[in-house]
Amino acid sequence: MHSWNKLTGFLVGSLLCLSLPKIAESKVVLPDVFDNNMVIQQSSNLRLWGVAKPQKLVKIKASWSTKEYKIQTYKDGKWSVTIPTPAASFTPHTIRFDDGHITLLRGILIGDVWFCSGQSNMEMTFKGFTNQPIDQAERIIQESSSSSLIRMFKVKRNSAESPSQDGIGKWLIAGPTTLEQFSVVAYSFAKKLHEELKIPIGIIHSSWGGSSVEGWMNSDLVDNYSDMNLNEDIPDSENWRKPCVMYNGMLKPFVRVPIKGFVWYQGEANIDRYSTYANKLTDMINLWRFEWKLGKLPFYLVEIAPYLYEHPVNAAKLREAQQQTARQTEKTWIVCTNDLVRPDEANIVHPSQKEPIGKRLANLALKNTYGRDIPCSDSPTYSSIETKGNRSKLYFSNTYEGLQSKGEFGGFEVADSNQVFLPAQAKWQADGSIEVFHADISTIASVRYCFKNYSVGSIKNSCGLPLFDFRTDNW
């Protein structure tokens, strides 16, 4: 929380609503998430809270309503109020707080707010990382001059041993001078939604590179699993490795803020604990939905990208767990990314192509959350197999007008009962299936596609979306 001891005197004259300080003499103290230029969720019950003088009357007036709310603070000075919000619009609004001194929040937009979280691939901004630039960053930054209706609240890293009351951060208006601070995936997602829906989009971006799924869960859930040493002495310099600390410090402070849904890009830190990841991720999704108390909010996942991890297939099994979560958890979807890694990025865990990920997420949301007719939102997935001796026919869903590949249908492997996989030849069939075989295998027992830590997908549907990696065995 902060006291807002800043100078005043600026005027708002345009839709851009450049950041303005709050009234200096104000006695009302608000959480950082309630600030100038914020985006608030449309058609919701907005809960505002803060601190003022104990047992003091606070009058609150939002410019979209004729009603003035009068709240008596408690003995500790705390207060809260719930105000209904209207449908989205481009009209800048204000919220006025009066406890004898005036606090005025300006440049507020009403639209949809998404909570975007995860580890470094979500956290990655348009600055990129050392020797790891963002593809098309300069173009996207220059084009952002018209993106003032996209706002991001960037949550400061906070490792907390117990639940925090208020998160630290700042609202930023998208534009050429600020975009270097924006998550590329989150911004690309928001930009596509804004373009299609014609409403303001707000992002609460709360990520920490290297964080595990356990870091975003509460202690009651983490205690149910035995594959993480909860008694490990982790130094403060590596506090991102601790369980529950991101949940406490970077998620819990925002559960009272109405949102539209979640976007999650994480998994790399759980490669060695892939066997429990599906259950943990499902637990986390259910926990977050419970915390917000807004029903089964939509949850969108990003599949981790190909990378040469030490173990040959652990990452593939982690991706399988991500896909399993999306299939089995209500209102949960996932985008495939196995085509977005260049050959020279095999040893780079942060691939440069981030904009397509945001667009794919947005297309899924437009179809499944907003009910738009988006015919090209789903990647093809494996459906079934027919095997006769040394040949197997594979069938797929979401192919639209058929599967395509540059050159040969690569990435397939087959094995017999000895469980030794060999590269397979693959041919497209007139019925839309793919037939795979290997001359040295007389009876195929399993087929795999890109089921390795690093195997770049070559097969796409007619919409250009990549085929999810898969296996037909459970070895």
LINGIVEN-V911644 format. One record per backbone hydrogen bond with DSSP energy under -1.0 kcal/mol. CO is the residue of the C=O (numbers start at 1). NH is the residue of the N-H. E is the energy in kcal/mol with one decimal. If there is no record, write none. Layout:
CO | NH | E
CO | NH | E
This chain:
4 | 6 | -2.1
14 | 17 | -1.1
23 | 26 | -1.4
29 | 51 | -2.3
30 | 2 | -1.2
31 | 34 | -1.8
35 | 38 | -1.3
38 | 109 | -2.4
40 | 111 | -2.3
44 | 85 | -2.6
46 | 83 | -3.2
48 | 81 | -2.6
50 | 79 | -1.8
51 | 29 | -3.3
53 | 56 | -1.0
56 | 73 | -2.5
58 | 71 | -3.0
59 | 98 | -2.5
60 | 69 | -3.0
61 | 96 | -3.1
62 | 65 | -1.9
69 | 60 | -3.1
71 | 58 | -3.3
74 | 55 | -1.5
74 | 77 | -2.0
77 | 52 | -2.3
78 | 74 | -2.5
79 | 50 | -1.9
81 | 48 | -3.2
83 | 46 | -2.5
86 | 43 | -2.4
93 | 108 | -2.4
94 | 63 | -2.6
95 | 105 | -2.8
96 | 61 | -2.3
97 | 103 | -2.6
98 | 59 | -2.9
101 | 99 | -1.9
103 | 97 | -3.1
105 | 95 | -1.7
106 | 37 | -2.7
108 | 93 | -2.9
109 | 40 | -2.4
110 | 89 | -1.8
111 | 42 | -3.3
112 | 202 | -3.1
113 | 260 | -4.2
114 | 204 | -2.7
115 | 263 | -2.3
116 | 206 | -2.8
117 | 265 | -2.2
118 | 208 | -2.2
119 | 122 | -1.5
119 | 123 | -2.2
120 | 124 | -2.1
124 | 184 | -2.4
125 | 128 | -1.9
129 | 132 | -2.8
132 | 129 | -2.3
134 | 137 | -1.6
136 | 140 | -2.4
137 | 141 | -2.6
138 | 142 | -2.2
139 | 143 | -2.2
142 | 145 | -1.0
143 | 146 | -1.1
144 | 147 | -2.2
147 | 150 | -2.1
149 | 201 | -1.8
150 | 174 | -2.6
151 | 203 | -2.1
152 | 172 | -2.6
153 | 205 | -2.3
168 | 156 | -3.4
170 | 154 | -2.2
172 | 152 | -2.4
175 | 178 | -1.4
175 | 179 | -2.3
178 | 181 | -2.4
179 | 182 | -1.9
183 | 187 | -2.6
184 | 188 | -2.6
185 | 189 | -2.1
186 | 190 | -2.6
187 | 191 | -3.1
188 | 192 | -1.8
189 | 193 | -2.0
190 | 194 | -2.9
191 | 195 | -2.4
192 | 196 | -1.9
193 | 197 | -3.2
194 | 198 | -2.1
200 | 112 | -1.9
201 | 151 | -2.2
202 | 114 | -2.5
203 | 153 | -3.6
204 | 116 | -2.4
205 | 155 | -2.6
208 | 211 | -2.0
213 | 216 | -1.3
214 | 217 | -1.3
214 | 244 | -2.1
215 | 246 | -1.0
215 | 247 | -2.5
218 | 222 | -2.2
219 | 223 | -2.3
221 | 224 | -1.6
222 | 225 | -1.9
228 | 230 | -1.1
229 | 232 | -1.3
232 | 234 | -1.3
235 | 238 | -2.0
236 | 239 | -1.5
238 | 241 | -2.3
239 | 242 | -1.5
244 | 248 | -2.4
245 | 160 | -1.4
245 | 249 | -2.3
246 | 250 | -2.9
247 | 252 | -2.7
248 | 164 | -2.5
251 | 254 | -2.2
252 | 255 | -1.2
254 | 257 | -1.9
261 | 115 | -2.6
262 | 300 | -2.0
263 | 117 | -2.7
264 | 302 | -1.5
265 | 119 | -2.0
267 | 270 | -1.8
268 | 271 | -1.2
270 | 273 | -1.6
271 | 274 | -1.0
273 | 276 | -1.1
274 | 277 | -1.0
276 | 280 | -2.5
277 | 281 | -3.3
278 | 282 | -2.1
279 | 283 | -2.4
280 | 284 | -2.8
281 | 285 | -2.6
282 | 286 | -2.5
283 | 287 | -2.4
284 | 288 | -2.8
285 | 289 | -2.3
286 | 290 | -2.1
287 | 291 | -2.7
288 | 292 | -2.1
289 | 293 | -1.5
295 | 297 | -1.9
298 | 262 | -2.5
299 | 333 | -2.2
300 | 264 | -3.0
301 | 335 | -1.8
307 | 309 | -2.2
312 | 453 | -2.5
313 | 317 | -2.1
314 | 318 | -1.8
315 | 319 | -2.5
316 | 320 | -2.1
317 | 321 | -1.8
318 | 322 | -2.0
319 | 323 | -2.6
320 | 324 | -2.4
321 | 325 | -2.1
322 | 326 | -2.0
323 | 327 | -2.2
324 | 328 | -2.3
325 | 329 | -1.7
331 | 299 | -2.1
333 | 301 | -3.1
335 | 303 | -2.2
337 | 340 | -2.0
338 | 457 | -2.0
342 | 345 | -2.2
345 | 348 | -2.0
346 | 308 | -2.4
352 | 135 | -2.0
352 | 354 | -1.4
354 | 358 | -1.6
355 | 359 | -2.1
356 | 360 | -2.4
357 | 361 | -2.5
358 | 362 | -2.3
359 | 363 | -2.4
360 | 364 | -2.0
361 | 365 | -2.4
362 | 366 | -3.1
363 | 367 | -1.8
364 | 368 | -3.0
365 | 369 | -2.4
365 | 370 | -2.0
366 | 372 | -3.3
372 | 374 | -1.6
380 | 468 | -2.3
381 | 397 | -2.4
384 | 395 | -2.6
386 | 393 | -3.3
388 | 391 | -1.3
389 | 444 | -2.7
391 | 388 | -2.8
392 | 436 | -2.6
393 | 386 | -2.3
394 | 434 | -1.9
395 | 383 | -3.2
395 | 384 | -1.2
397 | 381 | -1.5
399 | 402 | -1.5
399 | 462 | -1.4
404 | 460 | -2.8
408 | 410 | -1.7
411 | 450 | -2.3
412 | 424 | -2.4
413 | 448 | -2.7
414 | 422 | -2.6
415 | 445 | -3.3
415 | 446 | -1.7
416 | 419 | -2.1
422 | 414 | -2.3
425 | 437 | -1.8
427 | 435 | -3.0
429 | 432 | -2.2
433 | 429 | -2.9
434 | 394 | -2.8
435 | 427 | -2.5
436 | 392 | -2.3
437 | 425 | -2.6
438 | 441 | -1.7
446 | 415 | -1.8
447 | 472 | -1.8
448 | 413 | -2.6
449 | 470 | -1.6
450 | 452 | -1.8
453 | 307 | -1.9
459 | 467 | -2.5
460 | 404 | -3.7
461 | 464 | -2.2
465 | 461 | -2.3
470 | 449 | -2.7
